[in-house]
């Protein structure tokens, strides 16, 4: 194995250009599990934790190297809530937003936030910057559209200050757990509603049928909330695996989405 | 490849193979056996160390990426003649059963006290959520830890919280 430890972004992009397809190492919380279990033996690893450029952030951009711990303390509300559910303090201190996108697990904890904020993933290479909408970037379970010479620079999203947002996840216990179902909801002042569900499809899913139901509705009544729940249940595409059955996931998705929406409405 | 890092305040150099973790480097290359090797997936916290100021699972740090890092292990906190206050509290409260989780817990609690000495009872539970004790000796561990927090006006370790409480 060859380890390259660039000091800055330019160094990392040079290293990627000379080693296209090299394995990228950020916090290690995904990669090292696979390495320890001998599922992966990367030939060339480019370590990213020394890159200050990946830690930049402002109101509409978060760098790929920002850790979960930092997101808990200071991120848009739905993302902060999702970050708090990640692993344990040890995992949150090491794992990064960019790593979550690179792994692109259907259960990726940050992904419901990307979907409700219509975020764009910013990629960098020696050729310059490339931006992809979240649903262009996420192409399937553990696959994404990053090219072998590109680095994930961070996530750009619109100003969300006028909207309420909330997120939640369900797992088999309260800490150190990968989502069985995760959820993000955004509700704007004009009634625009967005709902994103994780771990119930090949990638995080938006549920347009449920969103349309509430669009422009000022104060949704109980029957409408029940219909919202039903539409989320109908709109997800879960599988059965070792974490949960498809039936459980479908049911939990509806309940979680309705409760998360209610927090936006009543919050 | 050669890795140079600072461990418990001392400069150390070790030859590591490609896929080794920092945990392996500490235990097998530097003969520091305090951090324990258990799950190798970041689930159990028995390998907890402080890396550049952050509490991490050393099994999830690639050894080759620890170049230039500052690491504190349980060996850096105290020794049998001079126990760290956390170690003393664990002794005083009988917070050790098989002992396998203890070094990781001691490092995690010491880090908590250093970074958030005013932590509440709930924050304490959350701060230790990544350190599993398979003997389930959490009551004594929480009592030991609570005795060290500046804010002691909590119910952690009371009979009620042990029966009805759950880890965060």
Interface residues (C-beta under 8 A of the other chain):
Chain A: X1 X3 X5 X25 X27 X28 X29 X31 X32 X33 X35 X36 X37 X41 X45 X47 X49 X69 X87 X88 X89 X90 X91 X93 X94 X174 X175 X176
Chain B: X1 X17 X18 X19 X21 X40 X41 X42 X43 X45 X48 X54 X55 X56 X57 X59 X60 X61 X62 X64 X65 X67 X108 X126 X127 X129 X130 X131 X132 X166 X167 X168
